[in-house]
Amino acid sequence: MGVYRLIHPLTAAGCLPAAAALAGLLAASPAAAEESNSSARAIEEVVVTARRRTETIQDVPIAITAFSGDELEAVGAQDITYLNQVTPNVTLERTRSTNSTLSAFIRGVGQQDPVAGFEPGVGIYLDDVYLNRPQGAVLDIYDVERVEVLRGPQGTLYGRNTIGGAVKYVTRRLGPEPEARIRVATGSYDQLDVVGTFGLPVTDSLSVGGSVAQFQRDGFGENRVQQGVENYNKDIRAARLSIEFTPSDAWFMRLSGDYTEDDSDARNGHRLIPGQFTPGAFPVLDDVFDTRADLDYPDTEAISKGATALVEWQVNDRLMIKNILAYRENETGQQIDFDSLPVNDLQGPYLTADDQTSEELQILWSGTGLEALLGFYYLDASAYNEFDVLLGQTGDLIGLPGLNAYTFGEVDTETWSVFADVSLTLDTLLGDAWRGLELSVGGRYTDDERSARILRQTFIGGSTEVFGGNPTLIATTSDFNDSETFTDFTPRVSLSWHATEEHTAYVSWAEGFKGGSFDPRGATTAAPDLDNDGTVSEAEVRDFMMFEPEEITTYELGLKSNWLDGRATTRLALFDSNYEDVQIPGSIGVDTDGDGIADSFAGVTTNAGKASMTGFEFEGSALLAGDLFGAGDSMSAAWTFGWIDAEYDEYIIAVTEGGETSLQDVSNERDVQNTPEYTGSLSLTYAMPLTLLDRHGELAIVPLASFRDDTRQFEVASPLDQSSYWLYDLSITWTSDDGRVRAGLHGRNLSDKEYRTSGYDFLNIANPLGLEGTVSAFYGDPRTFSGSIEVRF
């Protein structure tokens, strides 16, 4: 299982009392524990780089969960959404009608809407490069060294400030010896995954390596209207290549590139209600993975690619200079058939593209009693989306055949930051009276400039030219061009106490910031008259189109411990966050001619006001016993548990009644989305020696149970909301002692639980769009089985 852990870090909401009792039993009976584990095996250390230096997870004064690539492959994890099951207070899901766009929330902070101009609340990093857009962020598990999940605001150690947390995806560096390996997995729904990896030293100082991968699977459902089109299938090709140059002990250089092409069929939702305009014609389908969507545009390909140049210069024993220069771009086409019916009621062909260039310079100092980092970060990024909203049935009803509300939105970002973090070992500097204390102080200054161009037009005659049509323009509802700069300073302070080699306690205070922007779906003609003077001023239009930055202040208290000579570990974190000016994206239908029917729409993003999040996370692992049934076998357990009380303290909306517009606080009617109160998981691992085909190895049997409590998809109640549920997995793997061969059998969602992960609800908005009613849900994967084998040469 690599250098990270012997047992799998998986848990369940109901496991906290059992885990506490287990820890108490082990602590109370060390002699018995010693007897039951005659080999005195210990939990292997988890090594991370959360603070830009190598240290064990138990020493880092940050709430962090880490997984090795070997560990994730051993349980059959296919992409980073698997972490949704095994990390407390975290939600990582595909965004609605997409296959590769990520919706991420940590401790109630995140971003569900992937349109241009909305920055994620959780930062995703690929080899220390921040992904500015969620498109292409559902990273498949291959060629990965480890994945780290950091909870809480991050800004003094990372290139881009992230207000909710960070997910670090770290690929493997090349080794000094030639290597090659191939992994093949096959399973349910004709799954066939193939990953090939190689590393080749060309000279003593130059190495070349990389991976190529193909991930294929038939759909979980089918399109009942479009022949031969599947729903929830997978057709992905990916590659990574790196060149590493080490001209001397002082220098390391790495040039790397990656490419991912997703040709999966359009992913469409399952309607939860029958058709409303044509009663009886479209009953609810029995299979939640089936759809009747009939939108058929050929361009549904998603391409993500990038290149990174990393240079590390070890100036001397204490000083290192590190530079990361990167470029990335994405292009995605989607067939968003909101109504999921074979009628043109509410459909949205969608194109999005983005590119980013980033530069990060770090100066790192490591001396006696002092660890310091000084950094500079620059990002130049552009993102645009272009889409139609086809309201065919509505247009026919009001005499505007082929009604289409077209939107072009482009938001450019230019940002720079300076950040620093200093850790002082106080006893080294001040004497033995301060033994075991470490003070860390950091800060960040951020300057974000956003520029937006938003064009919205109304057509009749169907799709616009970009989607193959030739309509007639009848109105321009927005032609907006503006920019704004947002700045902030965010500090962080932590004090940790290494009471003994086995126990580390810490307390921290951190502030986070996410810049404001412009809603690329906003319609200037929908701006409200807030001062009720009979006209909508330019200032009121600008306020309607723009949303302000978010800010958060988080207090955290943690304790990380090793028990029983390293045979058990625990990590406990308690946190309290004050979250202000929360950015809430949404949509409203717009009635442009006053006939009571919404013939257009507008994006409305507001700063809701204030929210508070209080909770804790408890993670642990323990070797329970050894030599249970024979020499060399063992039983171990791992668990996680998260609890969060997240609620809005203030939620301001504009309400128009009797021709007068006023602001009202509706916080008592709103909930924090994608944030279940309880999350958890529990796993057991039974390992035993087993010889296969004259090759010695170890067999590991790992059952996993994971739990998620009731989850709101939006701030208001919706039929899309998901009640609490359990998922059950089982992995059986055999690994040869020399690590050259690994075979596995994996069962996921063994109870075949149907659970909603996202969806569209256009009945639950002001002036609902369409006539059939749109409440369409997207679901997590059904029960699947797979077998895998990996051979290393």
N, C-alpha and C positions, 0 to 999 in steps of 0.2 A: 504493500500500500504506500510505498515511497517514504519520505521523511516526515510525513504530516501527522498521521495517526493510524493506530492499529484498528480502531473501531469507527463505525460510521456515525456522523453527528446528526442524528435524526430524532424527532420527538413528537409529543402529543400533548394537547391541552390538559388532559386529565392526569398527566404523569407527574406533576409537581409534588403532590403528597407522597407518591411512591418513591420518587427520586430522593426526596428529603429523608424518608424513612430508610432508604438504602444507604445514603451517605452516613446517617446516624448509626446504622448497624455496623457498617464497615469501620467507622471511627471508634465505636465502642468495643470492637472485638478485633484489634490488630493481630493478636496471636492467631485467632481462628482464620483470619484472612491470610496470614503467612502460611498456615498449614495447608489451606485449600489451594494455594498457588505456589507450589514448591519450586517452580522455576523462577520466581520473583520477577516476572516480566513487568515492564513499566509502559505506560502510555508514551509513545514517541512524541517528541516535541513538534509543535506546529510552528514553522518558520515563516514569517511574513516580512513585508517591507512597507507597512502602512505609514511609517514615519520616515520614509526615504532612506532607511538603513535596515540591515538585516538584524532581526531580533525575534525572540519567541513570542507567540501570541499572548502568553501569560504575563509578559513584562510590559506590554503596550497599554498605556492608560487611555484606551479608546475602546468602545464597544465594537467588536469585530468578530466575524465568523469567516473561516477560511477553509477551502477545499482544495486538495491536490487534484491534478488532472487524472492521475492513476485512480484515485478514489472515485471520481465522477464516472470514468469509463467502466470501472468495476461494477457499478450499480446500473449501468445502461442509460445514464443521463444523456439525452440527445442535444439539449441546448440549455442556455442559462435560465430559462423559465423553470427548470427543475428546482432551482434554489427557492422557489416559491413555497415548496413543501417543507424545507429543512432549515429555514432561517427565520427567527422570531420577528414579528412586527414588520414583515416585508411582503410586498405584492409585486410580482414580476409576471406580466401576462402579455400575450399578443394583443395589439390594438385592434379591436373590432374586425373589420373586413380585410385585414392584412395578414400576411404570412410571416413577415420579417420586421415589422415595426413594433417597438417595445413600449409598453405602458408600465412605468415603475413608480412605486410608492414605498417610502420608508418612514415609519412612525407618523403616518398621516400626512406626509408631505410628498407631493409628486405632481404629475401632469398626465392627463388622459388623452387630451386632444393633440394630434400630431401635426396640425397645420403649421405653415411657416409663421415665424414670429413668436411662437410659444417655445420657450426654452425648457428643457426637462428640469424637474425639481431634484432628480437623482442623477448624478453624473455617471456615465458609463465610460470607462477608460480601456482602450486597447493598447497594451504596451506603453502605458503612461501618456497616450494621446487621447485627449478628451473628444468624444463624439458629440458634436454640437447639435445633431438632430437624432430623433429616435428611429428614423428609417434605417434599416440594416443593422439595428442594435440587438436583434435576437440572434446572438452569436452561437453557432454550433460548437459542440464540445469536440475539438480535435486539435492536436498539436499544442495542448495547453499545459503549462507548468502548474498553475494554480489560479484560483479565483478567490478574491477577497471581497467581503461585503462590509463596509464601514457605515455605521449608523450615526446620525447626527450631522450637523453642518461641518463641512470641510472647506478650508480656505487658506490656511497658513502653510500647508505642505504640498498642495496640488496646484497644477497649472491653472485650472478654472475653478472659481468658487462654486460650490454646490451646496444648496441650502438644506437638502434633506438627507444626503448621504452619498456614498459612492460605491460603485461596483467595479473592481479592477480585474480585468481579464489579462493574464500574463502568459505569453507563449514561451515555449522552451528555447533556450539558447543552445547552440551547437556544442557538442562535446569534442574532446581531443582525438577520439578514435572514430574510424568509419562506422556508420551504423545504418541500418535500414529496418523498417518494420511495416507490416501490413495488417490492417484490421478489417474484418468482414463481419457484417451483422445482417441477419435475415429474420423475418418474422411475419406477424399479422399484417393483413392488407398488402401482401406482396412487398413488404419492406425489403430493401436491399441497399445497405450502406457499405461503401468501400473507402478506406482511407489508407493512403500510402505515404510514408515519410522516409526521408533519407538525410544523412549528414556526411559530408565528404571533406576531410582536410586536404586542401590542394598543396599547401606548403606548411611549414611549421607555424606560420603566422596568418595564413589565409584559409578560411573554410567556407563551404557553400552547402546550403541545405534548404529543405522545405517540405511541404506536404501538398498533396492533391486529394480531393475528397469528392464523393458523390453521395447524395442522400436522396433516396427515392422511396415513395410509398403511394399506394392507391388511396383514394379518398375514403373517409369514414362514412360519407354519404354520397348522394348523387344529385344532379340537377334534373328534376322531373320534366323540364321543358326543353333544355338544350341537349340534344343527343350526343353521347360520348363525353360530356363534361362532368367532371367529378367535383365533389365538395370536400374541402379539408385534405386534399392530397398534398404531396410534397415532391418537388423536382428541383433539386439544388445542386449546383456544381461550385466548388470553391478551391482556391489554391493560395498558398503562402510560400514565399521565397525569401531567403535572407543570405546576405554575404557578410561575413564577420572577418575583421582584420585586426590583428594584435601585433603591431610592429615591435612593441617592447612591453615590459611589465607595467609601464606607466600609461599605456594607451590601449583603448578598446574602441572599435568603430563597428557599427552595424547598419547596413542598408537593407531595409526590408520592404516588401510589398505584399499586398493581399488583394484578392479578387473574388467576389461572390456573385453568382447569377442565379436568381430564383425564377424559374419558369412554371411554377405551380399554377393550377387553374385559379380563377377568381374565387375568393372565399366569401360565401354569402350566408346570411343569417336565417334562422328558423323563426317564422312568425308565431307569436304566442296568442294571436287573436285571428278569427276569420275575417275575410274581406268585409268592410263596412258599407261600401258603395254598391256592391253587387252581392246582396245577401244570398247565402247558400252556394255561391259559385266557387268559393275558395275556403273550404274548411281547413282547420289546423291539421298539418301532416302528423302522422304517427311517429316518424323517425326524426329526432331533433337535429340530425346531421343532414337531412334532406332539405332542398330548397326548390322554389318555383321561379327563381330570379331569371329574367329573360334579357337583361342588358347584355349586349354582345359587342364589345369593342375588342379588337385583337391585342391591343397593347396592354398586357398585364404583367410584363416583365419587370423585375426589380434588380438593379445592378448596383453593387456597392464596391468601391475600390479605393485604395490608398497606398501611400508610400511614406516611409519614415527614415530619417537619417539620425542616428544616435552616435554621439561622441562623448567618451569619458576620458578625462585626463587626470591621472593620479599624480598631482604635482609633487607631493611628498607624503610622508606617513600620515599627515593630518589633513591635508587639503586636497579636495577633489573638485574639478570643474566639469559640469555635465551640460550638454546641449541637446535638445530634441527639436528637430525641424520636421514638420509633417504636412502632407496635403491629402485631402480626402474628398470624394464626391459620390453622390447617389443620384439615381434616376429611378422613379417608380411610377408605374401605371396601375390604376385600379378600376374595377367595374363595381361601383358601389350602388347596388340596387336596393335602396333603403326599404322599399315595400316588399321585396322578395316575392313578387307576384308576376305573372305573365301579362301584365298591363303596364302602360306608361303612366303610373300614378305619381311616383316620387323616386327618381333615378338620378345618379350622380357620377358620370364618368369623370375620372380624376387623374391629373398628372401632377407630379411634384418632382423637384430637382433641387439639389443643394451642393455647395462646395465650400471648403474651408481650408485656409492655410494658417498654421499655428507655429509659433516659435516660443520655446521655453529655455531659459538659461538658469542653471542652478549652481550655486557655490556652496559646497558642503565642508564643514570643519568638524573634525573629530579629535579631541584632545582629552587630557586627563580632567575629568569632571565637567567637560563641556562638549555638547553636540549642538551644532548650529547649521542653519540653512538660510540662505538668502536667494530669492528667486525673482525673475522677471518673466512675465507671460504676455504674449500678444496673439490675438486671433482676428482674422479677417474672414468673414463668412457671409454667404448669400444663400437665401432659401426662397423658393417661389412655389406657389401652387396655382393651378388653373383647372377650373371644373365648371361643368354645367349642372344646374338643378332643373331637371325636366319634369314639368307638371302638366303632362299631356291631358289627363282627364279633367283637371281643373280648368285648363285652357279651353277645352271643348265646351265645358259648362258655361263659361263666361264669354264665349265668342272669340277666343284668342287661340286658335288651333296651333299646336306645337309650342306652347308656352315654355320659355326657357329663361331662367335667371342665371346668367353667366357671371363668374367671378375670376379675376386675375389679381393675385396678391403677391407682392415681393417685399421681403424684409431683409435688409442688409445689416450686418453687425460688425462694428469695429470696436474692439475692446483691448485694453491693456491693464496690467496689474503689476504691482510689486508686493512681495510677501516675504515674511521672515518668521523663523521659529527657532527658539533657543532653549535647550534643556540643560539645566545645571544640576549636577550631583552635589548636594549641599554639604555633605560631610567631607568631601574632598576639598572643598573650598573653605568651609567654615569650621571644621573640626568634628570630632566624634559625637558631640552632643546632637548633631544633625544626621546621625547615621541612618541610612536607608531612605532619606528624603530626596526626591527629585522634583525640581520646579521647572515647568515648561511654560514659556511665554511666547505668544506669536501674534501677528497682526497682518492685515492685508488691506491695501487700498485698491479699489476697482473703479475703472472709468469705462462705462458701456455707452456706446453711441448706436442708436437704432435709426434707420432710415426706411421709410415705407412708401410704396406706390401701390394703390388699390384702385382697381377699375372694375365697376359692376355695371352690367348692362342687361336689359330685358329684350328678348327676341321672340318672334313667333316663327314657326316653320321648323322647329326641332333643333338639333345639335349645331353647335358652332363649327367653324371650319377645322379647328384643331382636332375635333372628334369626328370629322368626316361629313359634316353637314354644310348647308348653305342657307342660313336663316335670314330673316329680315329684322333689322334693328328698329325697335319702337321707343326705347327710352334708355337714358344713361342715369343710373341711380347713385353712382359714386364715381368721382374722379379725384382721388385724394393723394396728396404728395406732401410728406412732412418728415421731420426728424426731431430727435430729442436725445439728450445725454443724461445718463443717470450715474451718480457717483456715491461711493460709500466706503467707510472704514469699518472693518469687522475684526475685533480682537478675539483671542482665545488664551485662556490660562488654565493650567492643570497642575495639581500637586499630588504626587504619588509617593506612597510609603511602602518600601520593600521591608516589611516587618521582619521577615525571615526569607530564606531562599525559597520557601514554599508559598508565601502569601504576599500579594501585592494589592494594596488598597489605593484608590485614587478618588479625587474630586475634581470636577472641571466645570468651567463656564465658557461658553462659546456663542458668538453671534454669527448669523448667516445672512446672506443677501442674494436676491435674484432680481436682475434688472427688469424694468418695465419695457413695454413695447406697444405695438399697434395691432389690433385685430385685423388680419388680412381678409376677413369675411364681412367686415363692417360696412354698413350702408349709411352714408351721410344723411340720406333723406329720412332715416328712421330715428335720428337723434331727437331726444325729447326736449321740450321747452321747459327747462327746470325753473326759470324765474317767472314763468307764466306771463310774459309780456307780449305774447301773441306772435313772436318771431323766434326762430332758432338762430342764435348768433354763431359766428365762426368759432368762438371760444367754446360754446356748448357742443358744436360738432367735433372739435378737437378732443374735448374731454370724453365724448362718447366713443371715439375711435381709439383712444389711447388708454392704457392701463398702467398704473404706477408700480414701482418695485415692491417685492415682498421682503419682509425682514423677520428673523426668528432669533430668539434668545433661548438657549438650552443649558440647563443645569444637570449635571450627571454625577452620580456617586456609584463607584464600582468596587468589586472585590474579586480577585482572581487567585485561586488556590490550587495547590497540589497536595494530595493526601496519600497516606499509606505508602510512603517511599515511591511516589510517582505512579501508583496503580489507579489513582482516581484524580480527576481534575474538575473544577467547577469555575464558572464565570457568571457573576451576578452584576447587573447594571440597573440602577434606578434613575429615571430621568423626568424632567419637567420642562416643557417648552411653551413659550409664549410666541404665538405666530400672528403677525400683523400684516394688514393689506393683502390678504390672500387673494390670488388671482383666480377667478372662477370663469372659465369659458362656457358659453352656451349659445343657443340659437333661438330666434323667435320668428314666427311667421309674420309677414307684413302685408297688410291690405292696402294696396296703393290707390284703389279707386273707390273705397268706401262702401263696397257692396257686401261686406261681411265675410268675404272669402279671401284667405291668404293666397295671393298670387305671386308672392316673392318671399324672401327670407332675409334675415340679417344676423350676422354673428354679433354677440354681445358679451364682452368680457369685462367683468367688474372686479373691483377690489372689495371683497365682501366685508372686510372689517377685521375682526379678531377671532382667533381660535386658541384653545389651550389643549395640550396633550401631556398627560401624565401616565407613567407606566413603568414596567420593569421587564427585564429579560433574564432568563436563567438557563444556562447551557452547561452541560457536563458530560463526562464519560468515565467509565469505570471498568476495570478488569474484575469480573465477579469471581471467577474460580478457574483453576487449572487442573488438568488430569482428571476430568470428570468421568470419562468412559475409557480412557486409555492414555498412554504416555504421550505428552506433547499437545493434547487438545486443550481448548480454553473456551470460556464464555465471557462475553463482554457486553456492555450496554452503552448507549449514548442517548441524550435527550436534549431538547430545546423547549422552552416555554416562553411565550410572550403575552403580556397583558397591556392594553392601552385604553385609557379613557380619553377619547378625543371628542371635543364639542366646540361649536361656535359660540363665542361670547357676544359677537356683534356681526350682523349680516344685513347690510343696507341695500335696498333695491328702490328703484323709481317706480311709483305707482300713479297711474292717471285715472282719476275718477271725476266725472262731471266736467271734463275739460280742464281740470286742474291737475298738475303733476306735483307730487310730493315724495320725499324720501322716508322710507319706513324700515324699521329694524324687525326682521323676521327670523332672528337667530333661533327662536324656540321652535321653528318649523323646519330647520335644516340640520342635516347630519354630514359628517366628514366622509367623503366617498372612499371606496377601496381600502378601508381600514377596519378589518374585523377586530372586535374587542379581544378575542383570544386566538392565538395561533400556537401550534406546537407539533412536536413529533417525537416518536420513541422508536428506537431500533435495538435489536439484539443481534449479536454476531457469534455464531458458533464456528470455531475453526479447528481443523484437525489435519494431521499429516495424511497424505494419500498419494500412493505411487500409481501412475498411469503410464502404460507402455514403457516400463522400465525407467521412467523419469520421476524423480522424487519431487513432491510439491505439497501444497496446502489447499484444502477445500474449505471455503467459507460460505456459510448459509446466513443470509441477512434479511430477515423480515422487517418491514417498516410500516408504521402507522402514523399518519399525519392528519392534523385537524385544523379547520378554519371555521371561525364563528360566523354569525350572520354578517353579510356584506352588502352595503349600499353601493349601487353603481353610480349614482349621482347624489346631489345634495338633498333631493326630495325623494320621497318614496316612489317606487316604480315596480311594475310587474317583473322587471329584469333583476330585481334584488334577489340574492341567493341566501337561502337559509344555511345554517351550520351543517357541515358534512365532514366525514372521514374518508380518507383514501388509504388503500392497503397495497403495498408492493412486496415483492419477494425476489431476491437475487441469489443465485448459486454460482459461485465462481471457483475455478481451480487455477492456481498459479504455480508454475514450476519454480523450484528453489533458485534456479539461476536467472529467473525473470524473463526467460526467452519465450515462454509460451503461456498464454492465458486464455481460458475458455469460460464462457458464462451463459447462463439461462436467466432471463429476466421477465417477470410478470409485473405489469403496471396496472393500477386501478382494478385490482382483482375482483372487487364487488360490482364493477361496471356501473359506478355511480355517474348519473347525469348531473352536471353542475355548470351553471352559467358563469362565464368569466367577463363578459362585456355585452354591449348591444346598443341599439338605437331605440329611442322612445320619443316619437314626435307627436304623441297624444298628450304628453305631459308638459307642453310648452304653451306660451301665449299664442293664440291663433294657430292651431295645429296645421301642419302642412299636409297636403294630399287629401284625397277623399276616402281612400280605403282604410286609413289608419295604419300607422307604422309602429309596431312594437316587435322588434326582431332581436333575437338573442344569439350569442355565440357561446359555444360550449368547450369545456376541456376535453382532453382525449378520452375515448372509451377504454375498455379493457383491451390490452394488447400483450402479446408474448413475443419474445425475440431470443435468438441465440447468437452469440458472437464468439469469434476466435481471433486472437492477435498473436502473431509470430514475429519475433525480433531476431535479426541476423547480425 
